[in-house]
Amino acid sequence: MKKVVAVTLMFLAGIYACKHEPLVTPVIKDPTPADTLLTGSASVCFTRDVLPIFQSYCAKAGCHDYISDGYYSLDRYDDIIKHGIIPGNSSGSKVYQAITTSDPGDIMPPLTHLQLTKAQKDIIKKWIDEGARNTACVSVCDPNLYTYSGFIQPLLQRNCQGCHSGSTAAGGLDYTNYSTIKTVALSGKLYGSISHSPGFIPMPNTSSKLSDCEITQVKKWIDAGAPQN
């Protein structure tokens, strides 16, 4: 009996003598400062997804560009965020209300211009609801991928169709029409403009030059005969 008691006391002594390090949840620091860089695909990226829509559809010449409307220009983040954007609240943001209203007198762009697609409206909505941050992104462009339906058409839609569409199409070039795009592409004018080559009008007209990867995609597509693939 004494032996059992002794063993028990030794066991209990061992338990109380044992020291455990406190459980601390490690703090994982974000290596990237907020509002600068996004690497995931779940969030909307301002420079990649949102800015081209504003620049092509809203800040075209004669509308909300800085030259035509310096007060209500929508061609850069600092100006966009000042006018009708409530971060985290798309339904209360005048910009989102304007692009989704059914009132023909208030809708933007005006009905005489190409309207935003549902997907584009959803991008702006998500961007606002996520905080309307000025985010840039790691490029995921692959210069070896250049089908018309998968890459060229979406690229032109984001960056060109806001000006080149409808009855007010700049230069009379409607980029919602494949045959028009093919004609311009094979003439050399499309590549000359987007590459800012001498003798061509630099395009996009109201936004930044396309990335080198995007320009390469367009060139490879043109060199392949500008197919509607």
Phi, psi and omega in degrees: 000315178300324181294319180295316179298319181297316180297318180297317180296322178295321181296315180293322179297322180296321181296312184287338179279339183289129180254132179249138175290139179298144179282116181239126178286121182296141177266118180264114182276137177286117183290347182250127179301148180297152175065028177230317189217135175237134177248342180277164182260353185285324182272154176280135179259125185298307186293328183272318190257325189260309185304317179301328179293312179297316184292321184278322186261338185245322186261021177296160181305131179093353180245240185263043171269167187294324182290316183281326184214076184301329181286317185245042179286145182232043184250003176206160188303311185302327179278319181300315186291340182279342189240100171076022177243122173248102183308128180088357184220083182293320183296334179265359182271126184298326179297314180292322177299321183292326182273350182244354182293154176262359180283114183297340180275343184247344187294144176230138352301160178303156184297344177282354179244164178298131180275155175292147175281166177300320180298320180292320177296321180294325178297313180296319178300312182295320179299314179296314182295334178277000177116359178052048183276155178270079186257143172250168187221156172288130182293135177245018181290136177242113184296347180269001177249114186209037174291153182296309185291326185274332188225313185289311180299313177299323179296315179292325179296317181292320193250345189233325189294338178301325178264319185263072178196156174068194183290343180254021183304129180299132180067010182072016183256112181262105184276010169272355182253117184300319183298324177294314180300316181297317180299314180294321181296311183287342178281346182094351184289323182297309181294320180301322181286313184286339178268359181057042179287150179302138179093355180242150176284121182299132178228151358297148187284327186249009182219182183292156176299144177299156179292160178302323180295316180295320178296320178296319177302313180296317181297317180295323178294317178295315180299334179277001179104009181053052183287153176269066185256000000 
